Amino acid sequence: MPHRARLSFAAIVGFTFLLAHSPAWAAPQQVVRGTVKDRSGAVVARAQVVLRADGQEFSSVTQADGSFAFSGVDAQSATFIINAAGFATSTTEWKTGRDALIITLAPAPVQQSLDVTATRTAILPTGVDNLESQPDAVVVSSEQLQQWGALAIDDKLRNVAGFSLLRRSGSQTANPTSQGVSLRGLGASGASRALVLADGIPLNDPFGGWIYWARVPQSSLDQVQIVPGGVSALYGNDALGGVINLETRHAVQTDAFVEGSYGNENSPFGSGWGALRAGPWAFVASGEGFRTDGYVAVPQDVRGSVDTPVRSQYGSGNVRVERLFGDQGRMFLNGSLYGEDRHNGTPLQVNDTTIRQLAFGTDWNSSAAGLFTLRLFGGTENYHQTFSSVAADRNSESLTNIQYVPVQQMGLLGQWSKQIASRFTLLAGLDGLDVQGFSNETLYSKGKPTATLSNGGTQQSLGAFLEGIFQITHKWSVTFSGREDLWSNLDAHSSRVPVSGKPTYIAYPDRGQNAFNPRLSTSYSINDRVVVYAAGYRSFRAPTLNELYRSFRVGNVQTLANPYLRAEHFSGAEGGIQGTANEHISFHSVLFWGYTTDPVANVTLSSTPQLITRMRDNLGETRAWGFQAGLDLRITSRIALTTTYQYLDSTVVSFPADPTLVGNKVPLVPANEFVFQGTWAAPKQFLVAVQGRTASNEYDDDQNLLPLGAYFVLSATVSHPLPKGFDIFFQGENLTNDQYHIGRTPVVTLGEPILVRGGLRWQSRK
């Protein structure tokens, strides 16, 4: 470990332990109190405790010592419902006069240990029980997110094996166009090959398919659900390789949560969420802000006078008004605003984005008719970016392009589900999206404008799906789903108006495709500890307006658009097992494989020392297969460890236009990945959490000529509760201060150096 990394980490730990003698959190006077433990007698911290009495519901979470408390309970009896990750839900009755409760949680049966499966019912609020367990599906709680040492939500999710963005860089400093998700080695070309949702509403950029992760304030998150594998049978376009849902907190009662921190690189961060409940009405607001001076991403030995820090700042806000209708349903209206500014490493390379969105939703539950869900959403986006050409000695640059991209979108989602019989649940729905976007550009040469361009059009998609969940026996379930999608490009054109010369105009013909995507999955519980799972599916992704019509430049690599791209199709299968050996050991393993037909890739056309030119094109076929194995260990009542290894072979197997690429590895996909997370409930209520991730070499180009090498990142968090609902914490990322490569354009760019920050959290109710 470099000397300054050792000093920084030692400073964190040393300063934290100076707080050991601060007064412990003192619970107010209470009518009802209790403690939550597991079967070994170890306390369970951060478990959710819900008290129901006289038609009212109150919620809290257990402290570091497993305790909880409620005051002002006037009822003679009440029901306590306890939920904690990895444990079965516990229901306990309480009556006046009973002593403090001791509630013991049992390990969750395997089929209940995950909140997410490939069934759409588990992600949208349909109320249907989870009937499957996909071994590598993951639910990350808000408590886990707080323990993970990275700051940005996408960097936190890198602790989940198989999750990555286009590049190793994260949203804190990376250009947004590189923030598409890759799951299980399908790769990303800027556009995400996984669908990302925020409370069921798509978060993928309507023009480019990448993700603005900070649009959802971290303080508002309740959990993040990750399901790898093709799920277009339910979610349609963008769900080629999986689905991720960012689920926000529920406004059960008046509550608030605030977090603030400050770190090196002059990086303040603040995030807050609050809910005001008044009878059936609720008002919910959340917001987040961040800025950083960043770091110079070019290595010292090649750095020139034009190399400046990659730095960024953003702000996001969400407001929601909600009306409950007893146990039958709810209705809400949600508005959100997001803005960011970025400096991308030289004085002339900048970009900024503004996104506005309005969403309406309702859920209605009828015992006779079933559960109905409706979502309507729409908004506008303005994206601006500049590009430059950097001299070989990196001491000068010249402007090459200024882009303005206005975008409008409107979407809808409707869903119905009902338990038709005791062992059969049916789900049906439809969704649609309309996107209009143009890339308006001004080209420059030697500092003077040479031409203006406008490229874009309208993209529409519509899909309908049907799913049946059969609980054949109490141990065996089968789920079949199918979906038909139509997508079309309309009114697309390209115009070029030179400063001198004749303008040109190209009107592209309207075109579209349809896709039928089925999925069949089954799970079987061998006993109450072990379940096996298998699935087969087909999925698709239509090219985005960005891939069709917008060219871009990164360093001295120019990538051209292609208005004739076809949709990608993925056919795959998977099978696995998960279970618990005993109260201290659980495990999972899964084998997966599949083929992507017509995958969109950046194909090299020419290469010179001054400029590499690429163009988006459909390859013939790529193959991705691999396996994942993980182990969860509760070593003692205070120490827990989770490890996961994933192997991937993602290879080009067909490309008639250039057979020399056959056999090459898909760019930016490592063959080996290993992640681990350890927690220690230290004495005096300190919590120490350590995370690490490492990956083998990957290539930054289709020709496999630009290797990035292996990398390792170590992160950690130390936290301690304070009085009145406060927690103090210290976090560090890349604590070994490794210099790892995130790109070659063809100049090497480096990942974030060591980041250390300290802060406070406050929860209004504990």
C-alpha positions as a printed Julia matrix, in Angstrom:
766×3 Matrix{Float64}:
   0.0     0.0     0.0
   1.44    3.43   -0.91
   2.59    5.51    2.03
  -0.08    8.21    1.7
  -2.82    5.55    1.45
  -1.64    4.0     4.72
  -1.6     7.4     6.41
  -5.07    8.33    5.13
  -6.68    5.1     6.23
  -4.92    5.2     9.59
  -6.18    8.74   10.08
  -9.75    7.62    9.44
  -9.6     4.75   11.9
  -7.7     6.74   14.52
 -10.04    9.7    14.44
 -13.08    7.43   14.54
 -11.93    5.6    17.66
 -11.45    8.91   19.47
 -15.24    8.98   19.52
 -15.51    5.71   21.44
 -16.39    7.47   24.7
 -19.11    9.66   23.25
 -22.44    9.0    24.98
 -24.43    6.07   23.62
 -27.77    6.7    22.04
 -30.35    6.91   24.75
 -33.83    5.76   23.89
 -36.66    7.99   25.07
 -39.26    6.73   27.51
 -41.3     4.04   25.84
 -44.33    1.87   26.24
 -43.02   -0.98   24.1
 -39.43   -2.09   23.66
 -37.71   -5.2    22.42
 -34.63   -6.82   20.95
 -34.23   -8.77   17.7
 -31.79  -11.68   17.57
 -31.0   -14.64   15.35
 -31.03  -18.3    16.46
 -27.4   -18.13   17.55
 -28.23  -15.32   19.96
 -26.5   -12.62   17.91
 -28.34   -9.32   17.69
 -29.76   -8.24   14.32
 -29.11   -4.57   13.6
 -31.03   -2.46   11.06
 -33.97   -4.87   10.93
 -37.23   -3.2     9.92
 -39.83   -3.25   12.71
 -43.45   -2.43   11.89
 -46.04   -1.97   14.68
 -49.7    -2.25   13.77
 -52.32   -1.23   16.34
 -55.89    0.07   16.1
 -55.66    0.51   12.33
 -52.44    2.53   12.51
 -48.96    1.54   11.42
 -45.6     2.75   12.75
 -42.15    1.77   11.55
 -38.65    1.77   13.01
 -35.32   -0.03   12.63
 -33.25   -1.86   15.22
 -30.12   -0.28   16.66
 -26.61   -1.72   16.61
 -27.49   -3.75   19.73
 -30.65   -5.13   18.09
 -33.02   -3.01   20.19
 -36.08   -1.05   19.14
 -38.55    1.18   20.94
 -41.97    2.74   20.34
 -43.51    5.48   22.48
 -47.05    6.76   22.76
 -48.75    3.44   22.01
 -52.2     3.64   23.62
 -53.58    0.36   22.26
 -54.12   -2.66   24.5
 -52.63   -4.99   21.9
 -50.52   -4.75   18.78
 -48.77   -6.8    16.12
 -45.04   -6.56   15.39
 -43.76   -7.51   11.92
 -39.99   -7.89   11.61
 -38.11   -7.99    8.29
 -34.35   -8.38    7.87
 -32.24   -9.43    4.9
 -31.55  -13.17    4.94
 -34.26  -13.92    7.54
 -37.85  -15.07    7.29
 -40.51  -12.49    8.17
 -41.5   -12.72   11.84
 -44.92  -11.77   13.27
 -45.28  -11.33   17.04
 -48.37  -10.39   19.06
 -48.06   -8.01   22.02
 -50.44   -7.1    24.85
 -50.29   -4.46   27.56
 -48.22   -5.56   30.54
 -45.95   -7.85   28.63
 -42.24   -7.51   29.37
 -39.74   -6.32   26.8
 -39.94   -8.52   23.72
 -37.17  -10.86   22.65
 -37.84  -11.74   19.0
 -35.79  -14.5    17.38
 -35.55  -14.58   13.59
 -35.21  -17.78   11.6
 -33.15  -18.01    8.39
 -35.28  -17.31    5.34
 -36.36  -20.3     3.28
 -34.38  -20.2     0.06
 -37.31  -19.2    -2.09
 -37.93  -16.15    0.15
 -34.33  -15.04    0.54
 -34.49  -12.72   -2.48
 -37.03  -10.01   -3.16
 -36.3   -10.03   -6.89
 -36.67  -12.71   -9.54
 -37.23  -12.61  -13.26
 -40.99  -12.35  -12.64
 -42.24   -8.83  -13.2
 -44.58   -9.23  -10.23
 -41.62   -8.94   -7.87
 -40.49   -5.58   -9.18
 -43.73   -3.7    -9.69
 -46.14   -3.42   -6.75
 -48.5    -6.25   -7.72
 -48.7    -7.86   -4.31
 -47.96  -11.32   -5.73
 -45.62  -13.43   -3.6
 -42.16  -14.24   -4.85
 -42.29  -17.75   -6.26
 -38.83  -18.13   -7.73
 -35.23  -17.7    -6.62
 -32.69  -16.81   -9.28
 -29.31  -17.61   -7.72
 -27.47  -14.46   -8.79
 -30.35  -12.01   -8.44
 -29.47   -9.51   -5.73
 -31.27   -7.16   -3.4
 -29.07   -4.43   -1.92
 -30.64   -2.68    1.07
 -30.18    0.99    1.93
 -28.16   -0.11    4.97
 -25.74   -2.01    2.74
 -25.42    0.96    0.41
 -24.49    3.13    3.38
 -21.83    0.62    4.46
 -20.15    0.45    1.06
 -17.27    2.91    0.85
 -17.83    4.32   -2.65
 -19.81    7.54   -2.95
 -21.7     7.26   -6.27
 -24.5     4.69   -6.45
 -23.07    3.03   -9.57
 -19.67    2.66   -7.9
 -21.39    1.07   -4.9
 -23.14   -1.43   -7.17
 -19.78   -2.58   -8.55
 -19.62   -4.62   -5.34
 -22.2    -6.87   -7.03
 -20.36   -9.39   -9.2
 -21.27   -9.07  -12.88
 -22.38   -5.44  -12.65
 -20.31   -2.94  -14.62
 -20.68    0.15  -16.77
 -19.19    0.59  -20.22
 -15.9     1.54  -18.56
 -14.3     1.13  -15.14
 -14.9     4.82  -14.48
 -18.01    5.87  -12.58
 -20.58    8.63  -12.78
 -18.65   10.82  -10.34
 -16.29   11.99  -13.1
 -17.05    9.97  -16.25
 -18.91   11.31  -19.27
 -22.59   10.24  -19.05
 -22.36    8.55  -22.45
 -20.17    5.85  -20.87
 -22.63    5.0   -18.09
 -24.62    2.21  -19.73
 -24.94   -1.03  -17.73
 -23.39   -4.35  -18.68
 -24.49   -7.55  -16.9
 -22.9   -10.99  -17.38
 -20.44   -9.81  -19.99
 -22.83   -8.63  -22.7
 -20.86   -5.38  -22.76
 -22.19   -1.92  -23.46
 -21.62    0.5   -26.31
 -22.55    3.53  -24.27
 -26.17    2.46  -24.44
 -27.1     0.21  -21.55
 -27.82   -3.45  -22.27
 -29.88   -3.62  -19.09
 -33.06   -1.74  -18.25
 -32.76    0.52  -15.19
 -35.96    1.55  -13.43
 -36.77    4.01  -10.66
 -39.9     2.72   -8.91
 -40.86    0.95  -12.12
 -40.34    3.96  -14.46
 -37.44    3.7   -16.97
 -34.3     5.62  -16.04
 -32.45    4.88  -19.3
 -31.77    8.05  -21.24
 -34.43    8.24  -23.99
 -31.94    9.46  -26.6
 -28.77    7.5   -25.77
 -29.72    4.68  -23.42
 -27.09    5.57  -20.79
 -27.98    6.18  -17.12
 -27.93    9.36  -15.03
 -27.52    7.57  -11.7
 -27.79   10.67   -9.52
 -31.33   11.43  -10.69
 -32.51    9.34   -7.73
 -31.14   10.85   -4.47
 -29.39    8.2    -2.41
 -31.18    9.3     0.76
 -34.49    8.3    -0.84
 -33.41    4.73   -1.68
 -34.92    1.8     0.19
 -33.23   -0.91   -1.87
 -31.79   -1.75   -5.29
 -32.86   -4.93   -7.07
 -30.63   -6.48   -9.74
 -31.75   -9.33  -12.01
 -29.25  -10.44  -14.69
 -30.32  -12.43  -17.76
 -32.67  -11.74  -20.64
 -36.01  -10.38  -19.4
 -37.4    -8.72  -22.53
 -40.29  -11.19  -22.21
 -41.57   -8.85  -19.5
 -39.75   -5.53  -19.93
 -39.18   -5.35  -23.68
 -36.59   -3.01  -25.16
 -33.4    -2.3   -23.15
 -33.84   -5.43  -20.97
 -31.54   -7.43  -23.25
 -29.24   -8.5   -20.39
 -31.26   -7.82  -17.25
 -33.2    -5.31  -15.19
 -32.29   -3.07  -12.23
 -34.88   -1.33  -10.09
 -34.08    1.52   -7.71
 -36.88    1.39   -5.15
 -37.43    4.45   -3.0
 -38.64    4.71    0.59
 -42.33    4.42    1.36
 -44.03    7.3     3.14
 -45.47    5.12    5.91
 -45.46    8.03    8.37
 -43.86   11.43    8.84
 -40.14   10.81    8.63
 -36.86   12.27    7.39
 -33.35   11.15    6.52
 -30.39   13.45    5.81
 -26.76   12.78    4.95
 -23.85   15.16    4.45
 -20.15   14.55    3.91
 -16.97   16.14    2.67
 -13.9    14.56    1.07
 -10.62   15.24   -0.63
 -10.6    16.73   -4.14
 -12.78   19.43   -2.51
 -15.91   17.27   -2.84
 -18.93   18.18   -0.68
 -21.99   15.92   -0.85
 -25.48   16.32    0.58
 -28.61   14.22    0.24
 -31.98   14.42    2.0
 -35.41   12.76    2.0
 -38.51   13.69    3.94
 -42.13   12.55    4.15
 -45.09   14.31    5.73
 -48.09   12.07    6.34
 -51.5    13.66    7.1
 -54.24   11.05    7.1
 -54.56    9.57    3.61
 -52.32   12.25    2.11
 -48.55   12.21    1.92
 -46.06   14.79    0.69
 -42.58   13.44   -0.12
 -39.52   15.43   -1.18
 -35.9    14.47   -1.79
 -32.83   16.18   -3.14
 -29.12   15.73   -3.62
 -26.11   17.83   -4.55
 -22.45   17.09   -5.2
 -19.35   18.71   -6.64
 -15.72   17.7    -6.99
 -12.55   19.33   -8.28
 -11.63   15.88   -9.63
  -8.22   14.68  -10.74
  -6.04   14.71  -13.84
  -6.81   11.41  -15.58
  -3.77   11.38  -17.92
  -0.57    9.76  -16.51
   2.17   12.14  -15.43
   4.68   10.92  -18.03
   2.44   11.89  -21.0
   0.61   14.82  -19.47
   0.69   18.17  -21.27
  -0.43   21.72  -20.61
  -3.97   21.03  -21.9
  -4.59   18.26  -19.35
  -6.85   19.56  -16.59
  -8.82   17.74  -13.88
 -11.97   15.82  -14.8
 -14.46   17.49  -12.49
 -18.22   17.62  -12.15
 -21.17   18.91  -10.18
 -24.84   17.98  -10.14
 -28.11   18.65   -8.37
 -31.32   16.62   -8.32
 -34.74   17.08   -6.76
 -37.96   15.06   -6.56
 -41.38   16.02   -5.19
 -44.33   13.63   -4.86
 -47.91   14.06   -3.66
 -49.69   10.81   -2.81
 -53.26    9.92   -1.86
 -54.11    6.59   -0.24
 -57.5     4.94   -0.58
 -57.51    2.61    2.41
 -56.28   -0.86    1.55
 -57.54   -0.6    -2.01
 -54.99    1.6    -3.67
 -53.16    4.86   -4.09
 -52.62    7.68   -6.58
 -49.57    9.93   -6.92
 -48.07   12.75   -8.93
 -44.28   13.07   -9.06
 -42.07   15.79  -10.5
 -38.29   15.66  -10.83
 -35.48   17.94  -11.99
 -31.85   17.06  -12.63
 -28.89   19.1   -13.84
 -25.17   18.45  -14.14
 -22.01   20.11  -15.5
 -18.79   18.28  -16.37
 -15.27   19.2   -17.43
 -13.81   16.24  -19.3
 -10.07   16.68  -18.93
  -9.11   19.59  -21.21
 -10.22   23.25  -21.3
 -12.36   22.8   -24.42
 -14.07   19.5   -23.53
 -17.2    20.07  -21.45
 -20.76   18.81  -21.29
 -23.93   19.59  -19.35
 -27.42   18.12  -19.08
 -30.82   19.25  -17.8
 -33.67   16.74  -17.37
 -37.27   17.49  -16.34
 -39.84   14.75  -15.81
 -43.43   14.47  -14.61
 -45.0    11.12  -13.68
 -48.5    10.06  -12.66
 -49.33    6.67  -11.22
 -52.1     4.71   -9.59
 -52.46    1.24   -8.09
 -55.89   -0.24   -7.43
 -56.55   -3.57   -5.76
 -59.87   -5.35   -6.04
 -60.39   -8.77   -4.49
 -62.73   -9.62   -7.33
 -60.95   -8.05  -10.31
 -57.28   -8.12   -9.3
 -54.58   -5.5    -9.02
 -54.28   -2.73  -11.62
 -51.18   -0.57  -12.08
 -50.86    2.48  -14.34
 -47.89    4.76  -14.95
 -47.8     7.79  -17.26
 -44.59    9.8   -17.61
 -43.01   12.37  -19.85
 -40.4    15.06  -19.93
 -37.72   17.01  -21.73
 -33.95   16.84  -21.82
 -31.24   19.16  -23.09
 -27.78   17.74  -23.62
 -24.74   19.8   -24.63
 -21.2    18.62  -25.33
 -18.02   19.89  -26.97
 -15.21   17.92  -28.6
 -11.63   18.79  -29.46
  -8.53   17.47  -31.17
  -5.47   17.29  -28.9
  -1.95   17.69  -30.32
   0.45   14.78  -30.03
   2.53   16.59  -27.39
  -0.71   17.43  -25.48
   0.23   21.08  -25.24
  -2.51   22.43  -27.49
  -6.01   21.54  -28.64
  -8.51   22.81  -31.17
 -12.29   22.73  -31.09
 -13.83   20.21  -33.53
 -17.53   19.99  -32.66
 -20.26   21.55  -30.5
 -23.41   19.48  -30.02
 -26.84   20.43  -28.67
 -29.29   17.55  -28.27
 -32.89   18.44  -27.33
 -35.05   15.41  -26.46
 -38.71   14.87  -25.62
 -40.29   11.65  -24.4
 -43.7    10.32  -23.35
 -44.38    6.86  -21.97
 -47.01    4.68  -20.38
 -47.22    1.39  -18.56
 -50.34   -0.55  -17.65
 -50.41   -3.83  -15.76
 -52.97   -6.22  -14.3
 -52.41   -9.25  -12.1
 -54.67  -11.66  -10.27
 -54.45  -14.97   -8.49
 -56.81  -16.96  -10.69
 -56.61  -20.12   -8.6
 -54.85  -21.21   -5.45
 -51.79  -22.26   -7.47
 -52.01  -20.0   -10.53
 -51.34  -16.27  -10.91
 -51.79  -14.39  -14.17
 -50.12  -11.12  -15.18
 -50.76   -9.04  -18.3
 -49.84   -5.59  -19.44
 -48.65   -3.2   -22.1
 -46.25   -0.3   -22.32
 -45.19    2.24  -24.91
 -42.66    5.02  -25.45
 -42.38    7.92  -27.88
 -39.02    9.73  -28.16
 -38.06   12.68  -30.36
 -34.47   13.83  -30.49
 -31.96   15.59  -32.73
 -28.23   16.1   -32.55
 -27.66   19.69  -33.69
 -23.94   20.24  -34.33
 -21.5    22.91  -35.38
 -18.28   21.58  -36.92
 -14.98   23.44  -36.54
 -11.62   23.34  -38.26
  -8.63   25.36  -37.05
 -10.9    27.21  -34.65
 -13.43   28.32  -37.27
 -16.9    26.87  -37.98
 -17.15   24.93  -41.22
 -20.69   23.53  -41.23
 -23.83   22.9   -39.2
 -25.48   19.5   -39.02
 -28.81   18.19  -37.76
 -29.43   14.46  -37.4
 -32.28   12.69  -35.66
 -35.9    11.66  -35.75
 -38.64    9.96  -33.78
 -38.56    6.49  -32.26
 -41.7     4.73  -31.07
 -42.11    1.41  -29.31
 -45.11   -0.57  -28.1
 -45.21   -3.9   -26.33
 -47.74   -6.28  -24.75
 -46.87   -9.11  -22.37
 -48.5   -12.04  -20.6
 -47.14  -14.12  -17.74
 -48.44  -17.16  -15.91
 -47.0   -18.35  -12.6
 -47.85  -21.96  -11.75
 -47.2   -23.2    -8.22
 -47.43  -26.86   -9.2
 -46.58  -28.09   -5.7
 -45.37  -26.28   -2.6
 -41.84  -27.1    -3.78
 -42.09  -26.67   -7.55
 -43.05  -23.58   -9.53
 -43.03  -22.88  -13.28
 -43.32  -19.44  -14.9
 -43.96  -18.76  -18.57
 -43.99  -15.31  -20.08
 -44.13  -13.93  -23.59
 -44.1   -10.49  -25.12
 -44.55   -8.96  -28.56
 -42.78   -5.66  -29.29
 -43.0    -3.26  -32.2
 -40.52   -0.44  -32.69
 -40.21    2.05  -35.52
 -38.12    5.03  -36.58
 -40.08    7.88  -38.14
 -39.34   11.27  -39.72
 -35.58   10.68  -39.57
 -33.37   12.95  -41.6
 -29.89   14.43  -41.81
 -28.98   17.88  -43.05
 -25.62   19.57  -43.55
 -25.19   23.28  -44.23
 -21.56   24.22  -44.95
 -20.21   27.73  -44.45
 -19.46   27.75  -48.14
 -20.92   25.34  -50.64
 -24.18   23.56  -51.29
 -26.34   22.24  -48.42
 -27.28   18.55  -48.43
 -30.39   16.87  -47.06
 -31.1    13.15  -46.59
 -34.54   11.84  -45.61
 -34.28    8.32  -44.23
 -37.16    5.96  -44.97
 -39.45    5.04  -42.08
 -38.64    1.56  -40.87
 -39.37   -0.75  -38.0
 -39.08   -4.25  -36.61
 -41.09   -6.54  -34.41
 -39.81   -9.05  -31.88
 -41.43  -11.9   -29.96
 -39.56  -12.75  -26.77
 -40.54  -15.77  -24.66
 -39.16  -16.88  -21.31
 -39.63  -20.15  -19.42
 -38.26  -20.64  -15.92
 -38.7   -23.12  -13.1
 -37.51  -23.56   -9.55
 -37.65  -26.6    -7.28
 -37.03  -26.69   -3.55
 -35.14  -29.84   -2.71
 -35.79  -29.06    0.95
 -36.26  -25.97    3.09
 -32.56  -25.12    2.63
 -31.77  -25.77   -1.05
 -33.46  -24.73   -4.3
 -32.47  -25.35   -7.92
 -33.41  -23.02  -10.76
 -33.33  -23.0   -14.58
 -34.49  -20.6   -17.28
 -34.39  -20.1   -21.04
 -35.24  -16.88  -22.86
 -34.95  -14.58  -25.83
 -34.58  -10.8   -25.56
 -33.87   -7.77  -27.75
 -32.7    -4.15  -27.81
 -33.43   -1.58  -30.5
 -30.62    0.85  -31.4
 -31.01    4.25  -29.79
 -31.35    7.55  -31.62
 -27.85    8.32  -30.38
 -26.39    5.21  -32.04
 -28.33    5.87  -35.23
 -27.67    9.57  -35.7
 -25.06   11.06  -33.34
 -21.31   10.8   -33.92
 -18.85   11.55  -31.11
 -15.17   11.82  -30.32
 -13.17   10.63  -27.27
  -9.55   11.79  -27.32
  -8.28   11.02  -30.81
 -10.91    8.33  -31.47
 -13.77    9.41  -33.74
 -16.89    7.18  -33.74
 -19.46    7.64  -36.52
 -23.21    7.07  -36.3
 -25.02    4.53  -38.48
 -28.67    5.22  -39.42
 -29.1     1.66  -40.74
 -28.46   -0.28  -37.53
 -30.7    -3.26  -36.76
 -32.0    -4.42  -33.39
 -29.93   -6.79  -31.25
 -31.36  -10.2   -30.25
 -30.1   -12.38  -27.4
 -30.95  -16.07  -26.88
 -29.74  -17.65  -23.67
 -30.24  -20.07  -20.83
 -29.1   -20.42  -17.25
 -29.28  -22.85  -14.37
 -28.14  -22.79  -10.79
 -28.52  -23.69   -7.16
 -28.61  -21.78   -3.92
 -29.06  -22.77   -0.32
 -27.94  -22.68    3.27
 -25.62  -25.3     4.72
 -26.42  -24.17    8.26
 -27.14  -21.0    10.17
 -23.66  -19.68    9.38
 -23.11  -20.63    5.72
 -25.13  -19.96    2.57
 -24.06  -20.39   -1.02
 -25.1   -19.96   -4.63
 -23.79  -20.9    -8.06
 -25.14  -20.36  -11.56
 -24.06  -21.32  -15.08
 -25.21  -19.13  -18.0
 -24.63  -18.94  -21.73
 -26.13  -17.22  -24.75
 -25.67  -15.7   -28.21
 -26.3   -12.11  -29.3
 -27.27  -11.71  -32.95
 -26.54   -8.37  -34.67
 -24.89   -6.8   -31.59
 -24.09   -3.1   -32.03
 -20.33   -2.51  -31.76
 -17.82    0.25  -32.48
 -15.88   -1.21  -35.43
 -12.5     0.25  -36.4
 -12.39    1.58  -39.98
  -8.92    3.15  -39.99
  -6.11    3.9   -37.57
  -3.32    6.49  -37.74
  -1.19    8.05  -34.98
  -3.33   11.18  -35.25
  -6.83    9.67  -35.52
  -8.63    6.34  -35.05
 -11.94    6.24  -36.92
 -14.67    3.8   -35.9
 -18.28    3.31  -36.89
 -21.2     1.7   -35.1
 -22.13   -1.5   -36.9
 -24.0    -4.74  -36.35
 -21.6    -7.64  -35.85
 -22.8   -11.05  -36.94
 -22.88  -12.77  -33.55
 -21.17  -12.79  -30.17
 -21.22  -15.53  -27.53
 -21.15  -15.0   -23.77
 -20.95  -17.87  -21.32
 -19.67  -18.22  -17.81
 -20.45  -19.08  -14.25
 -20.73  -17.39  -10.89
 -20.25  -18.82   -7.42
 -20.71  -17.09   -4.09
 -20.42  -17.81   -0.39
 -21.92  -15.97    2.61
 -20.27  -16.68    5.95
 -21.44  -15.55    9.39
 -18.09  -16.26   11.03
 -19.12  -15.07   14.49
 -22.03  -13.1    15.89
 -20.08   -9.94   15.01
 -18.19  -10.84   11.82
 -19.68  -11.66    8.4
 -18.03  -12.18    5.01
 -19.44  -12.45    1.48
 -17.36  -13.51   -1.53
 -18.32  -13.97   -5.18
 -16.3   -15.06   -8.21
 -17.43  -14.77  -11.83
 -15.83  -16.17  -14.98
 -16.84  -14.85  -18.41
 -15.96  -15.77  -21.97
 -17.45  -13.06  -24.2
 -16.24  -13.55  -27.78
 -17.03  -12.52  -31.35
 -18.04  -15.67  -33.24
 -19.27  -14.17  -36.53
 -18.79  -10.98  -38.55
 -18.94  -11.52  -42.34
 -17.88   -7.92  -43.06
 -14.53   -8.43  -41.29
 -13.66  -12.05  -40.41
 -10.44  -10.89  -38.71
 -12.52   -9.89  -35.66
 -13.82  -13.46  -35.16
 -12.29  -14.91  -32.01
 -11.62  -11.51  -30.45
 -12.89  -10.7   -26.98
 -15.82   -8.32  -26.66
 -14.31   -4.97  -25.59
 -14.42   -3.87  -21.95
 -15.43   -7.28  -20.57
 -12.96   -8.98  -18.16
 -12.72  -12.77  -18.06
 -12.32  -12.96  -14.27
 -13.93  -10.92  -11.52
 -13.87  -11.34   -7.75
 -15.63   -9.23   -5.12
 -15.79   -9.49   -1.35
 -17.51   -7.65    1.49
 -16.8    -8.03    5.18
 -18.46   -6.45    8.22
 -17.38   -6.33   11.85
 -19.63   -5.13   14.64
 -16.76   -3.85   16.73
 -16.94   -3.03   20.46
 -18.52    0.25   21.59
 -21.03    0.17   18.71
 -18.52    0.75   15.93
 -19.27   -0.88   12.6
 -16.39   -1.59   10.22
 -17.22   -2.61    6.65
 -14.61   -3.47    4.0
 -15.2    -4.15    0.29
 -12.86   -5.15   -2.5
 -13.19   -5.87   -6.18
 -10.65   -7.06   -8.71
 -10.88   -7.93  -12.38
  -8.52   -9.3   -15.0
  -7.46   -7.63  -18.25
  -9.97   -6.27  -20.73
  -9.58   -4.54  -24.11
 -10.66   -1.03  -25.07
 -11.13   -1.78  -28.77
 -12.68   -4.29  -31.15
  -9.28   -5.35  -32.54
  -7.97   -6.27  -29.05
  -4.89   -4.06  -29.56
  -5.45   -1.77  -26.56
  -5.32   -3.76  -23.29
  -6.24   -2.07  -20.02
  -4.7    -4.64  -17.66
  -6.01   -5.94  -14.35
  -7.11   -3.75  -11.46
  -8.0    -3.87   -7.76
  -9.99   -1.39   -5.65
 -10.34   -1.54   -1.86
 -13.0     0.47   -0.03
 -14.09    0.74    3.6
 -16.52    2.46    5.97
 -16.29    3.01    9.73
 -19.46    4.26   11.43
 -20.68    4.92   14.96
 -24.13    5.95   16.29
 -24.5     9.22   18.19
 -27.41   10.59   20.28
 -30.66   11.86   18.79
 -30.65    9.64   15.7
 -27.25   10.72   14.34
 -24.51    8.51   12.92
 -20.96    9.59   12.17
 -19.05    7.82    9.43
 -15.76    7.83    7.57
 -15.36    6.28    4.12
 -12.52    5.58    1.75
 -12.35    4.31   -1.83
  -9.28    2.95   -3.62
  -7.51    2.9    -0.28
  -4.41    1.28   -1.81
  -4.26    4.23   -4.24
  -3.71    1.91   -7.21
  -3.26    3.53  -10.62
  -5.52    1.46  -12.86
  -6.42    2.1   -16.49
  -9.98    2.96  -17.5
  -9.43    3.79  -21.16
  -7.01    4.17  -24.08
  -8.01    6.75  -26.65
  -5.24    5.75  -27.48
  -3.65    7.78  -24.65
  -4.08    5.96  -21.34
  -6.58    7.44  -18.86
  -6.56    6.55  -15.18
  -9.24    5.73  -12.62
  -9.94    7.7    -9.45
  -7.06    7.9    -6.95
  -7.71    7.47   -3.23
 -10.89    9.2    -2.05
 -11.52    9.75    1.67
 -14.51   11.49    3.23
 -16.24   11.95    6.57
 -19.83   12.82    7.31
 -22.99   12.64    9.39
 -26.35   10.92    8.86
 -29.57   11.68   10.69
 -32.76    9.62   10.82
 -35.76   11.31   12.42
 -37.06    8.03   13.84
 -34.93    5.11   15.01
